[in-house]
Amino acid sequence: MSKSPIRVAVTGAAGQIGYALLPRIASGDMFGPDQPVHLNLIELPIDKAMAALSGVAMELDDCAFPLLAGMTCTSDLAEGFGDVDWALLVGSKPRGPGMERGDLIKENGPIFVGQGKAINDNASKDCRVAVVGNPCNTNCLIAMHNAPDIPNQNFSAMTRLDENRAMAQLAGKAGVHTTDISNMTIWGNHSATQYPDFENVKIKGKAGHDAISDRAWLEGEFITTVQKRGAAIIAARGLSSAASAASALVDHVHDLMHATKKGETHSVAVVSDGSYGISEGLIASVPVTSPGGGGWAVHQGLAISDFARAKIDASVKELEGERDVIRDLLG
Ligand code: NAX
């Protein structure tokens, strides 16, 4: 007998990432080739957004995906998050001209108060929540605090795009394929302070700084290229990354739903328990393993050099600053 459908809510479903993401979910890439899905597609209650969403839904119909059990298009949060098993929070306002990061945080924060409360009141009590809309770590923190009946461990923010970007850079430099690289940890915030850890990454089984002898490149160009990749894509394409962001979200959820390969880790921003000296309660990116089913544990015991410590501390400090800006939204 076929499995019963997983219900998945996606906010910002008519946006760029939504457009690249939804076919990947409906084709089975996220939850597996035998897992039907019902999509709850959530957009802003404005005509233009809802019209665009209806077009996206028509296209999904026209793909005739065998695993797509049904779709609900709505701007009503209670309906959109009703009984969902996963909530993928993609929609948020983009940063406008001249807007500082602090302004963006204040602007987008209230969205995640409302969505957190709606998830709390309407979703499955074991609903998992993945936040992509920026600033994703702090938005995730806000949603988590506003959904007190859902376990904190069910919330995560996406740094998988940064992990994948870092692997692509290392593969190019080392002349290997990304499949030869594992355990690429992104530490801290999904922002320009994030630290891609080249000392604990494995390239063909060797530590990154042994496989790539150009230490100056690792400490300089590698880190800044990963940190600023989003801006480079905007400069080249005139639009922010969408296909790669959607693909990273597929990887993020897939690798929480399926057990991590022995000895490997992935980067996920989760609520800190104080591990690795990261202030408790922040949503910070760390190396995790998953037993499958959406759970995770922080991978312990990585060696942190003085160089890495300073980078991680700077990113954590930025997250603490973001938390200070939205403290009144934490309930
Ligand atoms: P778009 O502007 O193309 O789409 C966003 C969509 O969200 C729009 O259709 C809009 O109507 C909708 N929306 C806005 N507020 C909403 C709300 N309160 N409820 C429901 N829908 C709402 O942006 P897109 O390129 O899809 O990017 C979406 C978000 O992802 C942005 O915040 C962006 O900064 C963020 N990103 C995060 C990344 C990450 O790695 N964590 C990387 C890619 C991306 O930059």
Boltz pocket constraint, residues with backbone or C-beta under 6 A from the ligand:
constraints:
  - pocket:
      binder: B
      contacts: [[A, 11], [A, 12], [A, 13], [A, 14], [A, 15], [A, 16], [A, 17], [A, 18], [A, 42], [A, 43], [A, 44], [A, 49], [A, 90], [A, 91], [A, 92], [A, 93], [A, 94], [A, 111], [A, 131], [A, 132], [A, 133], [A, 134], [A, 136], [A, 158], [A, 159], [A, 161], [A, 162], [A, 190], [A, 230], [A, 240], [A, 241], [A, 242], [A, 245]]
      max_distance: 6.0
